[in-house]
Amino acid sequence: MFARITFDPRIMGGRACIRGMRITVSLVVNLVANGMPPDDIIQEYPDLEPEDVREALSYSSVSAQSS
């Protein structure tokens, strides 16, 4: 369901990350929540793609619903 969200105990302690990078879902969601536009996030983190930001937000939404 979330092909871009990965979990690896060797990367960021197993937290939800974007495509195995050291960029966590929580970082991306936090940046959006604090008003940073997705284009600015991608400019700040050039390894990210627009779909990474969308999937991080979707993953966060689904995770919040299941809590």
C-alpha positions in Angstrom: 0.0 0.0 0.0 2.9 2.4 0.8 5.7 1.4 -1.5 7.8 4.4 -0.6 7.6 4.0 3.1 10.3 1.6 4.5 11.2 0.3 7.9 14.8 -0.9 8.6 16.1 -1.3 12.1 19.5 -0.2 10.9 18.1 3.1 9.6 16.8 5.7 12.0 16.1 3.0 14.6 13.4 1.3 12.4 11.2 4.4 12.1 9.1 4.9 9.0 11.4 6.4 6.4 11.2 7.5 2.8 12.6 4.9 0.4 15.3 3.6 2.8 16.8 7.1 3.2 17.5 8.8 6.5 14.5 11.0 5.9 11.7 10.0 8.2 8.0 10.3 7.5 7.6 12.3 10.7 10.1 14.9 9.4 8.2 15.4 6.2 4.9 15.6 7.9 6.3 18.0 10.5 7.6 20.3 7.7 4.2 20.3 6.0 2.4 20.9 9.3 4.6 23.9 10.0 3.7 25.4 6.6 6.5 24.4 4.3 5.2 23.9 0.8 6.1 20.5 -0.8 8.2 22.2 -3.5 10.3 23.8 -0.7 10.7 20.5 1.0 11.9 18.9 -2.2 14.3 21.8 -2.7 15.7 21.4 0.8 15.9 17.6 0.4 16.6 17.0 -3.3 16.5 13.2 -3.0 12.8 13.5 -2.3 10.2 13.4 -5.0 6.7 14.9 -4.9 5.2 11.4 -4.5 7.3 10.9 -1.4 5.7 13.8 0.3 2.2 12.7 -0.8 2.8 9.2 0.5 4.3 10.4 3.8 1.1 12.4 4.4 -1.1 9.5 3.4 0.8 7.1 5.6 0.5 9.5 8.5 -3.2 9.8 8.0 -3.8 6.1 7.9 -1.6 5.6 11.0 -3.6 8.2 12.9 -6.8 6.5 12.0 -5.6 3.1 13.3 -4.4 4.5 16.7 
